[in-house]
Amino acid sequence: MFTTNFLLANVHRFAAQKNKKKKLTKIVYQLTIGLLSFAMLFSTYAYLTRPELKEGFQHLGFLDYFRLELAIAKFMAAIALWIPVRLLRETAYIGLSISFVSASIAHIAVGDPVGNIISPLVLLGILIVSYVAYGGPSKDQ
């Protein structure tokens, strides 16, 4: 009898810990996805309205139409991250990952300050945390 009660108590404790971990993971996911969505929506707005960003793209050697394409892609990614369709989310994660890595490489190539190089990598880090909290490729959603 003692062993059965002991086992049941441990099972309940384990289940409660697992439930807390699920809640924490969900909170981390929602916070990171919210932060990323806000950043992508803000950059979309900035790409389309701020003349200094147009000059920044020219400084990096990009044609102006690329700024517009990137604004549209980031806007779509900000929305796709919230849509519960796995293919859309995965596509947004891949696209944003490529965008952040490419931005850092572009800033390195033209000799920009370290802050310009690190900023996209910080966003990439947040994206990775979000992806891990989301469940990555092994979770069926």
SVG drawing of the C-alpha trace seen along z (x, -y; Angstrom):
<svg xmlns="http://www.w3.org/2000/svg" viewBox="-4 -60 39 62">
<polyline fill="none" stroke="black" stroke-width="0.4" points="0.0,0.0 2.8,-2.4 4.6,-1.7 1.4,-2.3 0.7,-5.7 4.3,-6.7 4.2,-5.8 1.0,-7.7 2.3,-10.7 5.4,-10.7 3.3,-10.3 1.1,-13.3 4.2,-15.4 5.8,-14.4 2.5,-15.3 2.4,-18.7 6.0,-19.5 5.4,-18.5 2.3,-20.8 4.3,-23.7 7.0,-23.1 4.3,-23.1 2.9,-26.4 6.4,-28.0 7.2,-26.8 3.9,-28.2 4.7,-31.6 8.2,-31.7 6.8,-30.8 4.2,-33.5 6.6,-36.2 9.2,-35.5 6.7,-35.2 5.2,-38.5 8.5,-40.2 9.5,-38.9 6.2,-39.9 6.4,-43.4 10.0,-43.7 9.0,-42.5 6.0,-44.8 8.1,-47.7 10.8,-47.0 8.1,-46.7 6.8,-50.1 10.3,-51.6 11.3,-50.0 8.4,-51.6 8.4,-55.1 11.9,-56.1 14.2,-57.6 17.3,-56.8 16.6,-53.0 16.4,-53.5 19.8,-55.0 20.9,-52.2 19.9,-49.6 21.9,-51.5 24.9,-51.6 24.7,-47.8 24.6,-47.6 21.0,-46.5 18.6,-47.9 15.5,-49.7 13.1,-47.0 14.8,-44.6 13.8,-46.9 10.1,-46.6 10.3,-42.8 11.9,-42.4 9.2,-44.7 6.4,-42.5 8.2,-39.3 8.6,-40.4 5.0,-41.5 3.9,-38.1 6.2,-36.3 4.9,-38.3 1.4,-37.1 2.4,-33.5 4.1,-33.0 0.6,-33.2 -1.3,-31.1 -1.7,-27.5 -0.7,-25.9 2.7,-24.2 3.9,-24.8 3.3,-28.6 5.1,-28.8 8.0,-26.7 8.3,-28.8 8.3,-32.0 11.0,-30.5 13.2,-29.6 12.7,-32.9 13.4,-35.0 16.5,-32.9 17.9,-33.5 17.1,-37.2 18.8,-37.7 22.0,-35.8 22.1,-37.6 21.7,-41.0 24.7,-40.3 26.8,-39.1 25.8,-42.2 26.8,-44.5 30.1,-42.6 30.8,-42.9 30.6,-46.7 32.4,-47.2 29.5,-48.5 29.8,-48.9 29.5,-45.8 26.0,-46.9 24.7,-46.6 26.2,-43.1 25.0,-41.9 21.4,-43.2 20.1,-40.7 22.0,-37.9 20.1,-38.8 16.8,-38.5 18.1,-35.2 18.7,-34.1 15.1,-35.0 13.9,-33.2 15.7,-30.1 14.3,-30.2 10.9,-30.7 11.4,-27.7 12.5,-25.5 9.6,-26.5 7.3,-25.9 8.4,-22.4 10.7,-22.4 10.4,-19.7 9.3,-16.9 6.1,-18.4 2.9,-17.9 0.7,-21.0"/>
</svg>
